[in-house]
Amino acid sequence: MASTDTVPAGRAGKAGSTVSQDLEGLEAGLDALDAVQIRRTPVTQVLLKKVLPPVAAVALVLVVWQLAVWAGLAPETKLPGPRAVGSSFMTLWNEGQLFDIVWTSVSRGLLGFVAAVAIGTPVGLVVARVPFVRAALGPILSGLQSLPSVAWVPAAVIWLGITDSAMYAVILLGAVPSIANGLISGIDQVPPLYLRAGRTLGATGLRGARHILLPAALPGYLSGLKQGWAFSWRSLMAAELIASSPDLGTGLGRYLENMREGSDMPGIFLGIILILVVGIAIDLLIFSPLERRVLRSRGLSSRSQ
């Protein structure tokens, strides 16, 4: 005869009430999560955390710089003071040349960088996913990334003349390897489970690259983009320093070389500062927001950061 286990009514009632309490607690927790309000960071806190530190750092550099001038560590012909550099800045501003000089270099750098992204992205994707291509081109890309960009300037001038095309060629040769290697590194870190899940859902070929590989490799790809911009900017400055032609106009690199030829140290310091400021501004306006957005989308950074 088959036996049947029975549960006492009191014990069954206790189990039911426990389950009911657990469900109520779960619902309360979910309601609490839904009710969480994201509070905006107060302006004073933003100023203290984001604005004050760089302002204090700049002020400290200016103070140390001025103290070095007063201490006579070097003659003013070699170490001009902040006031002399400020006078050079105001001269450019009053003559209406400052914006033209900066924009000439920034427009070239951004256009060359966009072209480098358009070329480096598919190159990195193919190298990362095709073993034969990786074995053939992987070491070449690594070697090109370590090659100083200034080495390409003489060849680009001979090939293309002293033209904008030579400038863009130097930018591409400097930036494409960094962008491609960044994407390759990001794809190498994608968990194989993502790829198998994508294939199961029919995301193969270009569709898989668009919906699976690139989003999953985005952190590494973004690092490659940042490094690619740095190489683009440095490559452009090297090209502008060496290649000179009235048709090219005056960019920051050319301005720096003109100041060197005139032994104008305040102008040289101003050129260096402007190059540095543009590089920092591009990072703060473009790459830092993108990086924060990517980190937040992966739960790696809080909204207050």
C-alpha positions as CSV (number, residue, x, y, z in Angstrom):
1,M,0.0,0.0,0.0
2,A,1.2,3.4,-0.8
3,S,1.7,5.7,2.1
4,T,0.8,9.4,2.1
5,D,2.8,12.0,4.2
6,T,0.6,14.5,5.8
7,V,1.6,17.9,7.3
8,P,-0.1,19.1,10.5
9,A,-2.5,21.9,9.9
10,G,-0.7,24.2,12.4
11,R,2.7,23.6,10.8
12,A,1.2,24.2,7.3
13,G,-0.3,27.5,8.5
14,K,3.0,28.6,9.9
15,A,4.8,27.8,6.6
16,G,2.2,29.7,4.7
17,S,2.5,32.7,6.9
18,T,6.3,32.7,6.6
19,V,6.1,32.6,2.8
20,S,3.6,35.4,2.8
21,Q,5.9,37.5,5.0
22,D,8.8,36.8,2.7
23,L,6.8,37.9,-0.3
24,E,5.7,41.0,1.5
25,G,9.3,41.9,2.4
26,L,10.3,41.3,-1.2
27,E,7.6,43.6,-2.5
28,A,8.5,46.2,0.1
29,G,12.1,46.1,-1.0
30,L,11.2,46.4,-4.7
31,D,8.9,49.3,-3.9
32,A,11.8,51.0,-2.0
33,L,14.1,50.6,-5.0
34,D,11.5,52.1,-7.2
35,A,11.1,55.0,-4.8
36,V,14.8,55.9,-4.7
37,Q,15.2,59.4,-5.9
38,I,18.4,60.5,-7.5
39,R,19.4,63.8,-5.9
40,R,21.4,66.3,-7.7
41,T,24.8,67.2,-6.3
42,P,24.7,70.7,-4.7
43,V,26.5,73.4,-6.6
44,T,28.8,74.1,-3.7
45,Q,29.9,70.5,-3.5
46,V,30.6,70.5,-7.3
47,L,32.6,73.6,-6.9
48,L,34.6,72.1,-4.1
49,K,35.2,68.8,-5.7
50,K,35.6,69.7,-9.4
51,V,36.5,73.3,-9.7
52,L,38.6,74.2,-6.7
53,P,41.3,71.5,-7.1
54,P,42.4,72.4,-10.7
55,V,42.1,76.1,-9.9
56,A,44.3,75.6,-6.8
57,A,46.8,73.6,-8.9
58,V,47.0,76.3,-11.5
59,A,47.5,79.0,-8.8
60,L,50.2,76.9,-7.2
61,V,52.1,76.5,-10.5
62,L,51.8,80.3,-11.2
63,V,53.2,81.0,-7.7
64,V,56.1,78.6,-8.0
65,W,56.8,80.0,-11.5
66,Q,56.9,83.6,-10.3
67,L,59.1,82.6,-7.3
68,A,61.5,80.9,-9.7
69,V,61.7,84.2,-11.8
70,W,62.2,86.3,-8.7
71,A,64.9,84.0,-7.4
72,G,66.8,84.5,-10.7
73,L,67.1,80.8,-11.5
74,A,67.6,81.8,-15.1
75,P,67.7,85.1,-17.0
76,E,64.4,86.4,-18.3
77,T,65.5,85.7,-21.8
78,K,65.2,82.0,-20.9
79,L,62.6,82.0,-18.2
80,P,60.0,84.8,-18.7
81,G,57.5,85.5,-15.9
82,P,53.8,85.0,-16.0
83,R,53.2,88.7,-16.7
84,A,55.4,88.6,-19.8
85,V,53.5,85.5,-21.1
86,G,50.3,87.3,-20.3
87,S,51.4,90.3,-22.4
88,S,52.1,88.0,-25.4
89,F,48.6,86.5,-24.9
90,M,47.0,89.9,-24.9
91,T,48.9,91.0,-28.0
92,L,47.6,88.0,-29.9
93,W,44.1,88.7,-28.6
94,N,44.1,92.4,-29.5
95,E,45.5,91.6,-33.0
96,G,42.7,89.1,-33.5
97,Q,45.1,86.3,-34.3
98,L,44.5,84.1,-31.2
99,F,41.3,82.4,-32.4
100,D,42.6,81.8,-35.9
101,I,45.8,80.2,-34.7
102,V,44.0,77.9,-32.3
103,W,41.2,77.0,-34.7
104,T,43.7,76.2,-37.5
105,S,45.2,73.5,-35.4
106,V,42.0,72.3,-33.6
107,S,40.1,71.9,-36.9
108,R,42.9,69.9,-38.5
109,G,43.3,67.7,-35.4
110,L,39.6,66.9,-35.0
111,L,39.2,66.2,-38.7
112,G,42.2,64.0,-38.8
113,F,41.1,62.2,-35.7
114,V,37.6,61.5,-37.1
115,A,39.3,60.0,-40.2
116,A,41.6,57.9,-38.0
117,V,38.5,56.6,-36.1
118,A,36.8,55.7,-39.4
119,I,39.9,53.8,-40.5
120,G,41.2,52.4,-37.2
121,T,37.8,50.9,-36.1
122,P,37.3,48.4,-38.9
123,V,41.0,47.6,-39.0
124,G,41.0,46.8,-35.3
125,L,37.8,44.7,-35.7
126,V,39.2,42.7,-38.5
127,V,42.5,42.1,-36.8
128,A,40.8,41.1,-33.6
129,R,38.5,38.6,-35.2
130,V,40.5,37.1,-38.1
131,P,43.5,35.0,-36.7
132,F,45.5,35.1,-40.0
133,V,45.2,38.9,-40.3
134,R,46.1,39.3,-36.6
135,A,49.2,37.2,-37.0
136,A,50.2,39.3,-40.0
137,L,49.2,42.8,-38.9
138,G,49.2,42.7,-35.1
139,P,53.0,43.1,-34.7
140,I,53.0,45.9,-37.3
141,L,50.3,47.8,-35.5
142,S,52.2,47.5,-32.2
143,G,55.4,48.7,-33.9
144,L,53.7,51.6,-35.6
145,Q,52.2,52.7,-32.3
146,S,55.6,52.9,-30.7
147,L,57.1,54.8,-33.7
148,P,57.5,58.6,-33.0
149,S,55.0,60.5,-35.2
150,V,57.7,63.1,-36.1
151,A,59.5,60.3,-38.1
152,W,56.6,60.4,-40.7
153,V,56.8,64.1,-41.4
154,P,59.8,64.1,-43.9
155,A,58.2,61.2,-45.8
156,A,54.8,62.8,-45.9
157,V,56.2,66.1,-47.1
158,I,58.1,64.3,-49.9
159,W,55.0,62.2,-50.9
160,L,52.3,64.9,-50.7
161,G,54.2,68.2,-50.6
162,I,53.9,70.8,-47.9
163,T,50.1,70.7,-47.9
164,D,47.2,69.9,-45.6
165,S,47.2,66.4,-47.0
166,A,50.7,65.8,-45.5
167,M,49.4,67.0,-42.2
168,Y,46.5,64.6,-42.3
169,A,48.7,61.7,-43.4
170,V,50.9,62.2,-40.3
171,I,47.9,62.3,-38.1
172,L,46.5,59.1,-39.6
173,L,49.8,57.3,-39.3
174,G,50.1,58.3,-35.7
175,A,46.5,57.7,-34.5
176,V,45.2,54.7,-36.5
177,P,47.4,52.1,-34.7
178,S,46.4,53.4,-31.3
179,I,42.7,53.3,-32.1
180,A,43.0,49.8,-33.6
181,N,45.0,48.4,-30.8
182,G,42.6,49.9,-28.2
183,L,39.7,48.1,-29.9
184,I,41.7,44.8,-30.2
185,S,42.4,45.0,-26.5
186,G,38.8,45.7,-25.7
187,I,37.6,42.7,-27.9
188,D,40.1,40.4,-26.3
189,Q,38.4,41.1,-22.9
190,V,34.9,40.4,-24.0
191,P,33.6,37.2,-22.2
192,P,33.1,34.3,-24.6
193,L,29.6,33.8,-23.1
194,Y,28.5,37.1,-24.8
195,L,29.6,35.9,-28.2
196,R,27.8,32.5,-27.7
197,A,24.7,34.3,-26.6
198,G,24.8,36.6,-29.6
199,R,25.2,33.7,-32.0
200,T,22.3,31.9,-30.4
201,L,20.1,35.0,-30.9
202,G,21.3,35.3,-34.5
203,A,23.8,38.2,-34.0
204,T,26.6,37.1,-36.3
205,G,28.8,38.9,-38.8
206,L,28.3,42.7,-38.9
207,R,25.2,42.4,-36.7
208,G,27.2,40.6,-34.0
209,A,30.0,43.2,-34.3
210,R,27.5,46.1,-33.9
211,H,25.3,44.7,-31.2
212,I,27.7,42.4,-29.2
213,L,31.4,43.1,-29.8
214,L,31.6,46.9,-30.0
215,P,29.3,47.5,-26.9
216,A,31.1,44.9,-24.8
217,A,34.5,46.2,-25.9
218,L,33.6,49.9,-25.3
219,P,35.8,50.6,-22.3
220,G,38.9,49.4,-24.1
221,Y,37.8,51.0,-27.3
222,L,37.3,54.3,-25.5
223,S,40.8,54.1,-24.0
224,G,42.1,53.6,-27.5
225,L,40.2,56.6,-28.7
226,K,41.7,58.8,-26.0
227,Q,45.2,57.6,-26.8
228,G,44.4,58.1,-30.5
229,W,43.5,61.7,-29.9
230,A,46.7,62.2,-28.0
231,F,48.7,60.8,-30.9
232,S,46.7,62.9,-33.4
233,W,47.4,66.1,-31.5
234,R,51.1,65.3,-31.0
235,S,51.5,64.3,-34.6
236,L,49.9,67.5,-35.8
237,M,52.1,69.6,-33.7
238,A,55.2,67.8,-35.0
239,A,54.0,68.3,-38.6
240,E,53.3,72.0,-38.1
241,L,56.7,72.5,-36.4
242,I,58.6,71.1,-39.4
243,A,56.4,71.9,-42.4
244,S,56.1,75.5,-43.2
245,S,54.1,77.1,-46.1
246,P,52.0,80.3,-46.4
247,D,49.2,78.1,-47.9
248,L,49.0,76.1,-44.6
249,G,48.3,79.1,-42.4
250,T,49.6,79.5,-38.9
251,G,48.6,76.8,-36.4
252,L,49.9,76.4,-32.9
253,G,52.9,74.4,-34.0
254,R,53.9,76.9,-36.6
255,Y,53.4,79.8,-34.1
256,L,55.7,78.0,-31.7
257,E,58.4,77.6,-34.4
258,N,58.0,81.3,-35.4
259,M,58.6,82.3,-31.8
260,R,61.6,80.2,-31.7
261,E,63.0,81.7,-34.8
262,G,62.5,85.1,-33.3
263,S,64.0,84.1,-29.9
264,D,60.7,85.2,-28.3
265,M,60.6,83.2,-25.0
266,P,57.3,84.6,-23.8
267,G,55.7,83.6,-27.1
268,I,57.3,80.1,-26.8
269,F,55.8,79.7,-23.4
270,L,52.5,80.9,-24.6
271,G,52.5,78.4,-27.5
272,I,53.3,75.6,-25.1
273,I,50.5,76.6,-22.7
274,L,48.0,76.9,-25.6
275,I,48.8,73.4,-26.9
276,L,48.4,72.1,-23.3
277,V,45.1,73.9,-22.8
278,V,43.6,72.6,-26.0
279,G,44.6,69.0,-25.2
280,I,43.1,69.3,-21.7
281,A,39.9,71.0,-23.0
282,I,39.3,68.2,-25.6
283,D,39.6,65.6,-22.9
284,L,37.3,67.4,-20.5
285,L,34.7,68.3,-23.1
286,I,34.6,65.0,-25.1
287,F,36.3,62.0,-23.6
288,S,35.7,62.5,-19.8
289,P,31.9,62.7,-20.3
290,L,31.9,59.7,-22.6
291,E,34.0,57.8,-20.1
292,R,31.7,58.7,-17.2
293,R,28.6,57.6,-19.2
294,V,30.2,54.3,-20.1
295,L,31.1,53.6,-16.5
296,R,27.7,54.5,-15.2
297,S,26.0,52.3,-17.8
298,R,28.0,49.4,-16.3
299,G,27.4,50.3,-12.7
300,L,31.0,51.2,-12.1
301,S,30.6,54.9,-11.2
302,S,28.1,56.8,-9.2
303,R,26.2,59.7,-10.6
304,S,27.8,62.1,-8.2
305,Q,31.2,61.6,-9.8
